[in-house]
Amino acid sequence: MKEFGIPASAPELSGATDSFRFLSAPENVLVFTLDRSGRCDFVSPSWVSHTGRRRSEELGRGWLERVHPDDRPTVESGLKAALQDIQPLRQLFRIQGRNGAFRWFVNHGMPRTDPTGVAIGYLGLCFDVTAYQDGDFESERTAQHMISLLRHTRLIAVVLDRRGHVEFSNGSLCRLLKYSGVELMDYPLFERLAVPSSQKLVAELFPDGEQAPHFPTEFETGLLNRDGEQRVVAWHAVVMRDRVGNPRHTILIGDDVTELRQTETQTAMSAKIFAASHHAMLVTTLTGEIVEVNPAFTTLTGYSRDEVIGKNPRLLQSGRHDADFYAQLWKRLLETGHWYGDIWDKRKDGSIYPKYLSVSVVRNEAGEATHYSGIFYDISERKTVEERLDRLAHYDVLTGLPNRSLLMDRLEQLAEHADRDGGRVGVLYLDLDHFKEVNDTLGHAAGDALLKEAARRMKNCLRAIDTVARLGGDEFVVLVPDVVQRDDLAQVARKIVDALLPPCEIDGRSAVTVASIGISIYPDDGSDVHDVVQHADAAMYQVKQAGRGFYRFFDAGSR
């Protein structure tokens, strides 16, 4: 089981159940023990956490109820034989989690014996290997990078599954809501805690209990904490999708804007609130002249009060937004009396920074508009985290190339352009021949080094408008837009094969790999982009069967 990071052997353990309790701490290892008759007498906290059941329900034969029905006979017969022969045992089977989904586990088990060597039971250590079994290790590795990033940021962060249930919550969210991370695990966050005014939005986000296909990038909700206090959070969403494009996880990064919203409900000219607020504030006339700013404004922008009074807020513009952006801002402000969102502005020293801006119309007692008020604050940290999350969501961690998700997004866009302009898009699906041998003889570190070198060589031999993406393992896809004739793609394939041929030096040893390439063309080989990719994959497989190391075009008649 070395491929799963599990030791090939382990020392025999003996004694009472308490001897094994130290093993129950790792969350990713489920521990159980059986007595000599094969009945369960202990499960670890991690086991209970995974199944979502009471410990008493797992004892006896109860633990088998969560083993997949198709795997149960093999598990029972294997355990029975191991108990009789007092032999170690390794099994691969599925265990159902609290959310109803099954995950793959490898059970590395061993007999429990008394000091005289007589069998008194059995110990099982179950390691979660779902990512390896499903062939989705790269996604799992990306997820681990994301969780590490979210755990250490001061921003509010949560990961939801497609039902809107919590898969991960960081300390900032726990402190905001006054719930522990354990309490929030698998918790329907918005369904249970959203305030009444946010329920309509929640219904749009998760219609019929499933995430909406077009999930908004930014939205705002009110949430009730444990004490019944309302907190308002402005969210930014990053949706992680599976191989066919369906939502798999959604990462939400949030700002607590409760104070900002409370301030907006007060009179913008209230001196006490105005001066004390930690958020930058300014007030303008209806024609755009600044009439007042607060101390936080001068701290953030670098402008003194005297430097901006009578000036237009345009002096803060960064130049990153076009005229249409500001036209839409004013259209919404005039129609609704309010606009809020992220915007890039410029300080007095010329530095560009991102900020969250909320602009409102100020009215007098007669309901007439008299001023505009703006409240804003620096969101540099949030933008940094968002950019890193976006990169993890769309780029391969090892090679830095676009991943499957970004590849399909780009192919969809190229296909739309091709449909509109009558163009064609080439898809080259390639696999590194004999890559497994490099892993087996030189080790996984050498394999990773070879993948990075292959990625570098492919990028160097392609045009800037071409895309090379890594799907996982040793599989890559190249997108070539604006194809005029088939020979254009044949030339690209030959360049890639030639670029990969020279040996790669890794830790003083030479590794050689060649590419097998399958080629398909959109829309010649299919009107659906997923079909076109599969057709290129099929052509690549035919190359492998025929000898490897060259290219072949998809032929519907040869399937």
ABEGO torsion letter per residue (X at the ends): XAAAGBBABBBBBBEBAAAAAAAAABAABBBBBBBAAGBBABBBAAAAAAAGBBAAAABEAAAAAABBAAAAAAAAAAAAAAAAAGBBBBBBBBBBBAAGBBBBBBBBBBBBBBAAGBBAEBBBBBBBAAAAAAGAAAAAAAAAAAAAAAAABABBBBBBBAAGBBABBBAAAAAAAGBBAAAABGBBAAAAABBAAAAAAAAAABBGGBBBABBBABBBBBBBBAAGBBBBBBBBBBBBBBAAGBBABBBBBBBBAAAAAAAAABBAABAAAAAABABBBBBBBAAGBBABBBAAAAAAAGBBAAAABGBBAAAABAGABBAAAAAAAAAAAAAAGBBBEBBBBBBAAGBBBBBBBBBBBBBBAAGBBABBBBBBBBAAAAAAAAAAAAAAAABBAAAGBBBAAAAAAAAAAAAAAAAAAGBBBBBBBBBBBGAAAAAAAAEAAAAAAAAAAAAAAAAAABBAABBBBBAEEABBBBBBBGBABAAAAAAAAAAAAAAAABBBBBGGBBBBBBBBBBBBBOAAAEABAAAAAAAAAAAAAAAAAAGEGBBBBBBAAAX
